[in-house]
């Protein structure tokens, strides 16, 4: 698989090749059907560099690399993968539903396929050593940040904070962030301006930043210690969040399983929750 080969080689690439690889991975469905000259202009690199990039992956030249990439993408995408809202709305209800479900299935599959196990393991080890956990999200993403925050509260005994809202609101929380802390930043198009402020504070204080986003176009991509990419293609709304929710679920389960002595505390939490509902039910009766 061409894309998998690029991902595996990415950490050891030169800066120029890493720039090309990141662009291809972020635009995997369009790059295979773009000419080498157009691609060079988009990335602001020479065609000769693109040829050398392909050769570094074992190809004789760029055309053979492009041909294999085209075949890989054709196998993955349905011919009518992208449809306009007007066309979608004109479909019979059963076909519309199948189209929407297939799109979310593709988002989930592509998100999980691109997930790097070593990145998750590094994140888990750092979380276990951290002093405090911060989770940041703005706009609609704040709701998913609160889901991740709730998961941390349920699985750890660390102090955990949500960074959200206006600058005046979250600054009082962010001022506590230090070098031994970890911040999870969730941001997707249109990227909120506040993410730049939050990311800069984290790096200035030499803390750890884990970024959940859609592509290298994210304005704070270079600030992150680890980037976890979520495919967010939506047929109707701005973004799909099925990949993000699934990643949060997978990450928290891996964290809990790696932290054997915390299992008891989680069970105690669930028992307290059940007791509370039982008491409320008795009062209602």
Secondary structure, DSSP 8 states (H G I E B T S, - for coil): -HHHHHHHHHTTS-HHHHHHHHHHHHTHHHHTTS-HHHHHHHHT--HHHHHHHHHHTT-SSHHHHHHHHHHHHHHHS-TT----HHHHHHS-HHHHHHHHHHHHHHHHHHHHHT--HHHHHHHHHHHHH-SEEEEEE-TTHHHHHHHHHHHHHHH--SEEEEE-S-HHHHHHHHTT--TT-EEEEE--SS--THHHHHHHHHHHTT-EEEEEESSTTSTTGGG-SEEEE-----SSSS---HHHHHHHHHHHHHHHHH-GGGHHHHHHHHHHHHHHHHHHHHHH-
